[in-house]
Amino acid sequence: MADLKVKLGSLALANPITVASGTFGFGREYAKFYPLSELGAVITTAVTLEKRMGNPPPRLVETASGILNSIGLENPGVDYFLQEELPHLKDSGAKVIVNIAGRTVEEYAQVAAKLATAPGIAALEVNISCPNVREGGIAFGTDPQMAQKVTRAVRDQWDGPLIVKLSPNVAEIALLAQAVVEAGADIISLINTLTGMAIDPHTWQPKLANVVGGLSGPAIKPVALRMVWQVAQAVSVPIIGMGGIMTVEDVVEFLLAGASCVAIGTGNFWQPTLARDLVAALDTYLDSRDLANVQMLIGQVGKGGAPWHSCV
């Protein structure tokens, strides 16, 4: 068996397969299918200072090769998370990464401060890239200065590994990455969803109550790969790549592009065991090419390639 362990700075994972925030809840539903400890980490749905109901329905639309959503960061709030959800995640043996969001810079800092006192959290992922909320979210993720303010505010409250999740809805993704790294980000996570829209040709009305939403799934993979590659050239911190990953070949592409780890999102809805299955599939891929460890893939696009022996 190949060595699947990866290190994202001080964050050590048993394998490079995680799950994208917003597609895995707090892990309770998926724990019915497999032990969460089999994943490199579990990234929770976004946690905010207060409970949020999210956007009104309809807020999910299936597209030709993905999903358009406008959930709006629905969650029970940080206090409920700490009391009811974190104990379950800790008991599962999973490495826990908590995604956080806020309407203001101060709210981000307050959420981080509450989580900083709780044992069992391996890292925070700062969501400055949600396109489905009117306050906070993408408003911080498209302006380098605002992205820095949020990152610094969280960094002041949180001493552990700090991940910042970037929006693809910008002209220069590398500039955003450089800005948050300068402000204290240890790891970059990308990409979040692409802004999109769907219209019902029979009623002539938008299919989402919020009118626009975030597109995820296989359709966005080429954009995600390009941005992971660009950011890998621009900053020296590790990257968590995501966007349309459905197969082990997709995983390998993201690793070759420069990601140290990947997150499975929409694929969890299609196949609840997909993330766990990809751990085994990656091991098989490495063995078939006589690669001793997953590190031999990371950032190696255009650098030759390993011998090919058999189909995976």
N, C-alpha and C positions, 0 to 999 in steps of 0.2 A: 504493500500500500504506500501511496505517496504521502508526503507530509503536507497537510492542508493548512497548517497554522500560519497566521499572518499577524503582523504588528502594525497598528496605525498609531505611530508615536508610542505613547505609554499604554495604549489600549491594545491588549493582546486578545485575539480571537482564535478559537479552535479550528475554525474554517472561515472562508471568505463569503459565506452566504448569510445574508440578513433579510429582513422584510421592510418594505417601505411604509413609513408612517401613513396612517389613514386607510390602509388596506388590511390591517391585521388586528384592529381594535386594541385590546389589552391582552390578547393571546388566549382568552378563555375558550372561544369557539374552536380555535385551531388545536388547542391542547387535547381535544377529543379525538383528533386524528393521529397525532404523534407527539412524543416528548419534545417540548420546546427547547430543551437542553441540547438537542441534536443540531440546532442552528448555531452559527457563529454568534449571533445576538438577535434580540427582539427589539425593534424600534417601535415604540408605542404610537398610538394616535396622538394628535396634538393635545396638550394639556394647557389650559388657560387659568387665570387667576380665579375667575368665577365660572359657574356653570353656563354653558352656551347651548341653545336649542338648535343652532344652525339655520340654514336658509329654508324657506317654505318649499314643499314639494310642488310639482315634480322637480327632482334634483339629480336624477341619474338617467342618462340616455346612452343606449348602445349605438356605436358607429360601426362602419365597415371593418375597421381593424383596431378597435379600442373602445374606450368608455369616456364619455363626457360627463363630468360631475360638477355639482355646485353645492356640496354638502355644507360648507361654511363653518368648518371647525367645530362641529357638535361634539361636546364632551362634558363630563360631570364636574369639572373643576379640579384644581390641584389638591384641595383638602380631601375630597372624596377619593381621589386617586391614591393619596398616601394612606388612607385608612382602609380602603377596600380592594384596590387593584394591585398596588405594589406588593403586599404580602403574598398574594397568589403568584405573582411573577417570580418572586424570590424563592418560593417553595418549589416552583417548577424546575429550578436549576438553571434557568436561562440567564444569559448576560443581558442586563437591562439597560437600554438606551432610551431616555425620555425626550420626546419631541415637545418643545414648548413654543407658545405663541402669545401675542398680546396686542392690545389696541394702541398702547403707548410704550415708549421706552421704559418708563417706570414699571409698567405691568410685567414686562419681560424680566426686569430685575427682581421684582417681588416673587414671581414664580420660581426663579432660580434660587433665591434665598431660602424659600421653603424647602425646595428639593435638596439643597446643600446640607441640611440637617438630618436627612434620611439615609440610613445605611442601605446598601444593596443596589445603588444606582452606579453603573459603570461610566456613563457619559451623558451629556446633554446634547440634543440636536436642536439648534435654534432655527425655527421656521420663519424666515423673512421672505417667503416666496409663494404663499398661497394666493391664487388669483380670485378666490371666491368670497373674500370679505372686504368690506368697504373701509374699514379702519385697521391700520397695522398691515400684517401680511405683506403683500407684494408692494405696498407703498414704501416699505423699508428696503425691499429687495431690488429696486431698480435705481436707487440713488446711492452711490458709493459712500457719501458722507453719512447718510442716515443708516446704512448698513454697518458702518463703523461704530456709530453711536450705540446701536443695539448690542453689537458684539462686545464693546467695552463694558457696557452696563451689566451684561451677563457675566463677563469675565471677572468683574469686581466681586461678584457674589459666589462664583463657582470656581473651585480650585482644580477640579478634575478635567479629563479630556473634554474639549469643547468642539463640537461639530457645528458648522453653519451650512444650512441648506439653501442653495441658490436657485433663483428663477431663470428659466431659459428665455423669458420675455424681455430681453435686453439686447442692445446692439453689440456690446463688448463684454462677454462673460468673463474674460480674463481680468479685466479691470475690477470687477466686483470681487473676484477671488482674491486678488492682491490686496484690496481694501480691507477685507475681513481678516485676512492673515496678519496684516499690520496691526489690527486692533486686538489680536489675541486668539484667533481661531487656530486650533491645532489640526483640524481635519475639515475638508470640504466635501459636502454631499450635493450631488447633482445628477439628474435635473428633476425639478418639480414639473408639474404639468404645463403644457402649452395652452394659452388662451384660445378657446374656440366657441363655436355656436352651432346650434341645430334648429331648423325651422320645419314645421309641419306643413307640407304642401297642400293638405286638404283644408286645414283651418286657417292657414297663413299666419299662425302664431308661433312664437319661439317655443321650443319643446321644454326648455328649462324655465322655471318661474323666475330665476335670477337673470334670465336672458342669455348670459354668457357663462362659461364654466371652464374647467380644466380638462384638457385631452390627455389621456394616458393610454398605454398599450403599445402593441407592435408598431403602430403608425409613427410613433415619435422616436423610435430607436436610432435611426440615422442621425437625427439632430442631437440626441443625447450622446452618442459616440463621439461626434465631432466636438462637442463642448467638453467632454471628459478629456479628450486628447489635447485640446487647446489649453485647458486649465493645467494639465500635467506639465505642459511646456512653460507655464507662467509662474507656478509656485512650487515650492519644494515639500509642502505638507502632503500627507496621504489623502486619497480621494475615495469616497464611496460612490460608485456609479450605479445609475438606475435609469430605466426608461425602456419598456417593451421587452424585458427579458423573459423568454419563455422556454428556451432550450439551453443545453450545456454549451452549444456553440455561441449563443448570445453571451453567456457568462465569459467565455474565453475572449471574445472580442473586446469586452469592456476591460478585462485585465490587460490584454495586449495594448489597449489604448492608453493605459496608465492608471487605472483604478486598482487599488489594493484590495478592494472588497466590493461586493455588489448587493443591491437590495431588490427583492422581488415584490412587485406591486400588483398590477392588474392580474397577473398570472395566478395570484392566490384565489381570485374569484373563479377563474376557469378551472383550476385544479387545486383543491385545498392542501394537498400534500406536495405541491410543486417545489417549494423551497427546500424541504427535506430531501426530495428526490434528486434535486440538483447537486446536493452535497455528494451523494454516491456517484452521480454521473460525472462530476468533475474528477473524482478519484480515478474512475475508469479511464477518462480521457488522458490524464497524466500518465497512468500506467501504460496505456497503449502507445505512448510516444517516448517511453523510457525517461520521463521527467521525474526527478526525485522529489521535487517540491513545487508548490504553486508559485513560489517566488520567481521561478524560472520563466513565468509568463508575463509578469507585471512590467508594463512599459516596453515590451519587446517588439511592438509593431514595426515592420520594416527592417528588422535586424537579422533576417535569415530564416529561422524557424527550425523546429526539431524534426527528426525523421518521422515519417508517417508510416504506421504499420497496419492498422486495421480500422474499420469503421466503428464508431461509437454508437 
